[in-house]
Every structure is written in C-alpha cells, then in structure tokens.
Amino acid sequence: MANTVTFKAVYDPGTGSALTEIGATDKLYWQKAGEFAYGASGAIPVNEYNGGFHIINSSNEELCDTAHAVNLKYLTDSTVSINGGDSANVNTITTAQCLNILVSCSPNAEVTAATFWAYGSGEANAPTGLTVKGMKQGGAAWATIGGSAAAIKLGTSASAATHNYYVALSVSPTSNGAKTGTLKASVTVV
Amino acid sequence: MLPLCSHEDCWQAATVDGREWCQHDPPLQVAEHSPWRELEALSKREGFAVLWAQVNLGGRFLRMEAEGCPLVCGELLTQETSMTGGGNVNRRYRWVRRDELTRRVWGIVGAEGAWQYETPPDCEACPDPPMT
C-alpha cells in the first residue's frame, strides 16, 4: 500500500460530528460571520478576518450543514476568537479545531520533515490579495504562511503507521473580489 | 545494474558484500521501522556498506552511487487543496539521497519526471519538484 497524505476536519455532514476527510472535490470556505453564504453575500470585508468556516462541495453547497467546522479567527499574533468567542490565547486551540494532516505509512515509516503553506500563482508566491495566517496546533503565535519560503515547519515524527499534524488557519482579504489560493502540505518520509 | 524489481514501486540497492536488496525483501520487513532503516541497521550490525541505491516509480528509475558516502531512500508526499475550487491534488515521489560532507544530493522520481537537487548537509526535507 502506498504512503499517503490526507486533509481532514471535524464537522457534521449529517451523520454525526466526526473527523472527516476533505474529499477530492471538496473545498475549504472561509466567509464573514453569520449563516453560510457562498459568494459575494458571504464575503469577508477587506482587512478583516474570517467569521465563519465551512466545508463545501464542488457545487458550492455546504457539507457541514448539521454542525459547522470550527471557525478560528486571527485577532493578534498570539490571540484567536474561536467560533466567535472572546479573545483567547492561541495555545488554547485544540486539535479538533484544526485542519488535520494525516500521514499514513505502510509499512511503518518515520517523518523526517513536514511543512505547510499557502500559495497563489506559483508555490513561491503568496496568494494575491489574501493574507493567510497559520500555525501548528500548540504553537505560541500565528505566522503569515503565504509562499513556500514562509512555510511553517510541522516537525518530525518517529516510525509509525500514522502521523497526525494539526494546523490552525485564518484568512483576510486585502482587496475586493474573489480570491484564489492553494494550501499545500509536503512530507518527507524514510 | 540490477534487473528492475518486479515491484515497480520500490527501491533497490546493492551492498559491498555482493548482496542485492529490494524494499520488499522479507528480511527487511520489521515492525519497528521502514525497510530502508532496517537495511541501515543490518549494514551497521554486519559491517557492510551500501554501494548504490535505485528508486523506481511509475516506469521511471534513478540510481545513485554511494561514492563512499551514506545513502538514504525515502518518499516525498504532497497534498494540496484549493481554497476556491479545483479540487485536491495528491503527489507521491520516491527519492534517493547521498549525504556528502558539504551537501546532500537528491535524486527524485515521480509520475511527471525525474529531478536532481542539492541541499545543505543538514536539510531533511526533500525538495519539491516543480508542478507541471
């Protein structure tokens, strides 16, 4: 069996809240606060951070309609609002509130390096008109993770069949209009 | 060069004692770690060195000579998800690396091609081949 990396998030697709794989055509969707609204009606105001986070399908329909994925909103480099709550230290963010990066190895293998970043027109470039904040769960501060040079290091992991990494994410548009970007995990195993 | 292993997705190696190895060889299958780490452990216990190693994937193969330096074989796994559409993309590569005193030389094979990179000697992260 080949080694693999998959992204997962905790939400309820109608069968109960669970860590659920982001399907091949699913998308991560950040919007302003309030009910799910795709497109302009859900647009995050310029220079503000996301008030809602949803998993949507290729038709832009909400998959997390029973229980949404947890929204993490950047406040300052060391604080976060979780699901609209008061300011909290980022070190209180739990694994269940993060994007899960699951590395599966068969046979067992060790992870010697793992990184995560967001990119736009090319892997070295930050998404245009979009600030992406990210941090490894348990970390002390958000970082701007646009472009491969700004990738966050997720650390190593001893030999095992599975390795779990958790990343908190928050986004802010710096200009009007739809934004494009890609999130990438890169994992080296031996 | 060894005949290509029947497993087209694997690494192969030869050691100075004349033995030939494949990732799928039963003596290398242990619970503690990967077959490559077991080959390293065996070579340490029995005092032999790896002469060269070859990675095979998707009909491509790339061999690297040890030239007196340690060799390592592994994989690079990437996962990408679009924030605005376009779906998810998985890529998987196999690499062989020569650990020289002043640099690391990486040979990488994947579905889209083969590449060679050099990194500083302390770099553990396999370089990402360019997207096509």
Chai-1 contact restraints between the chains, C-beta under 6 A:
chainA,res_idxA,chainB,res_idxB,connection_type,confidence,min_distance_angstrom,max_distance_angstrom,comment,restraint_id
A,N3,B,E75,contact,1.0,0.0,6.0,A-B,restraint_1
A,N3,B,L77,contact,1.0,0.0,6.0,A-B,restraint_2
A,V5,B,L77,contact,1.0,0.0,6.0,A-B,restraint_3
A,V5,B,Q79,contact,1.0,0.0,6.0,A-B,restraint_4
A,F7,B,T81,contact,1.0,0.0,6.0,A-B,restraint_5
A,I22,B,T81,contact,1.0,0.0,6.0,A-B,restraint_6
A,A24,B,G87,contact,1.0,0.0,6.0,A-B,restraint_7
A,A24,B,N88,contact,1.0,0.0,6.0,A-B,restraint_8
A,T25,B,G87,contact,1.0,0.0,6.0,A-B,restraint_9
A,K27,B,G85,contact,1.0,0.0,6.0,A-B,restraint_10
A,L28,B,M83,contact,1.0,0.0,6.0,A-B,restraint_11
A,A109,B,S34,contact,1.0,0.0,6.0,A-B,restraint_12
A,T112,B,E124,contact,1.0,0.0,6.0,A-B,restraint_13
A,A113,B,E124,contact,1.0,0.0,6.0,A-B,restraint_14
A,A113,B,A125,contact,1.0,0.0,6.0,A-B,restraint_15
A,S159,B,H33,contact,1.0,0.0,6.0,A-B,restraint_16
A,T180,B,T84,contact,1.0,0.0,6.0,A-B,restraint_17
A,G181,B,M83,contact,1.0,0.0,6.0,A-B,restraint_18
A,T182,B,E80,contact,1.0,0.0,6.0,A-B,restraint_19
A,T182,B,S82,contact,1.0,0.0,6.0,A-B,restraint_20
A,L183,B,T81,contact,1.0,0.0,6.0,A-B,restraint_21
A,K184,B,E80,contact,1.0,0.0,6.0,A-B,restraint_22
A,A185,B,Q79,contact,1.0,0.0,6.0,A-B,restraint_23
A,S186,B,T78,contact,1.0,0.0,6.0,A-B,restraint_24
A,S186,B,D128,contact,1.0,0.0,6.0,A-B,restraint_25
A,V187,B,L77,contact,1.0,0.0,6.0,A-B,restraint_26
A,T188,B,L76,contact,1.0,0.0,6.0,A-B,restraint_27
A,T188,B,A125,contact,1.0,0.0,6.0,A-B,restraint_28
A,T188,B,C126,contact,1.0,0.0,6.0,A-B,restraint_29
A,V189,B,G74,contact,1.0,0.0,6.0,A-B,restraint_30
A,V189,B,E75,contact,1.0,0.0,6.0,A-B,restraint_31
A,V190,B,W36,contact,1.0,0.0,6.0,A-B,restraint_32
A,V190,B,G74,contact,1.0,0.0,6.0,A-B,restraint_33
